[in-house]
Amino acid sequence: MRAVLIVCLMSLAIPAAADDSPNDVIESAVAELAAAFDGRQEELANDVVALKAVIDKVLLPRFDSKYAAQLVLGRHWRDASPEQRERFINAFYQAMVRKYSDGVKDFDQDKVEILAYRGDPSKPRTTVRTIVELENGNKVPVNYGLVKRDSGWKIFDVTIEGISYVRNFRAELDSEISSTSLEQVISRYESEAGITSDE
């Protein structure tokens, strides 16, 4: 499953033009990812720092980190201070990349099928549907949630086999924040991502 998740993360990675369709965003991302990883998968799989640098370089400009973080925190976003919001946006993104980046060796462009677009691009949010073939031959539906910005479509959610990472993390964190505190959750994510207090 981590192989599917690294495909999901990296498919968000290529900055889109403002007039690109939602499917264009995913199609170009998969193609450019294949080119970027060509001949480097073993190297990147064995060098965590280099892999993170590659992901950061291509993912950060394409992923709506703030919107995703806001949805994940849900009602707790309103209670967070501006400083806590910024820390959570950064820590959540870093923790997510750190957790799922070890599937890089399994990325294969030929195993990603982008389905015909059925959404309405005039709406502020839409979905692009794909199918990812696993090593064992099973095919997994992977849907991307996109939000329209002035600079073009940006991805904020990934749904794998019907499980939305935004909804999943929101349920998990809502329970944890309610039993501890938002500050403790942010500190945990910062610790997992290796973020020190002076960053």
Secondary structure by P-SEA (a helix, b strand, c coil): caaaaaaaaaaacccccccccaaaaaaaaaaaaaaaacccaaaaaacaaaaaaaaaaccccccaaaaaaaaaaccccccccaaaaaaaaaaaaaaaaaaccccccccccccccccccccccccccccccbbbbccccbbbbbbbbbbbccccccccccccccccaaaaaaaaaaaaaaaccaaaaaaaaaaaacccccc
